[in-house]
Amino acid sequence: MARLRELALLLAGHGGAALGAMALPDGGGLAWVENARGLLMHRLRLVQGRMADYCIVAPTEWNFHPAGALPAALRDAPAHDLDALRRRTRMLVDSLDPCVACSVEFEDA
């Protein structure tokens, strides 16, 4: 839904992706774009015209970080119905559209 909403807004001439780029003092650069899944960042460093270092931070890393969207959405979720909690968790994981294969596991404490 977020992707469709973003596309509709862009086609209607409203809003736009938050994006940017900047040079870094180490001879590299940083670029970012906000998209339907969240913030995507790329950083690279060049040495003598060749890439010496490259790093990407994908929305999945923000969303699934301990302080990210998934833990925030699950915090204080009722746990008296384990099947309902499993369904809710799977729905939330799927809605965040991780860019890697994942599975949800529960362990009894």
Summary of the structure (lengths in Angstrom):
residues: 109
radius of gyration: 18.4
end to end distance: 35.3
largest distance: 59.7
contacts: 226
relative contact order: 0.11
helix: 32%
strand: 28%
